[in-house]
């Protein structure tokens, strides 16, 4: 993900019911940032959502986890 300026960010991975499966806090840098999550770290497979939050921005996207 891209940040227009350095900021703290929170990435939440949750299932379709809204239950948070993983929470990652990062100190993002200006420009491109990357977070790698292995499927072995998640308790389920299938359709999940991730939400990226900073002080000025929030976005939720869908992802599909397969093994």
C-alpha angles and dihedrals in degrees: 000000000000125000121195089213138006111283143149112264136190123209116197121189113199139170127240091274091057096251109148109237099177136008122199124184118195139176098232123208127218109276127011121012129178134198120190119205120183118216088231088067092059122078095220146030130222132055115359136160133225127204123201115200131184129162091271105026142048127180132170122200135176124242135180119221117203132175 
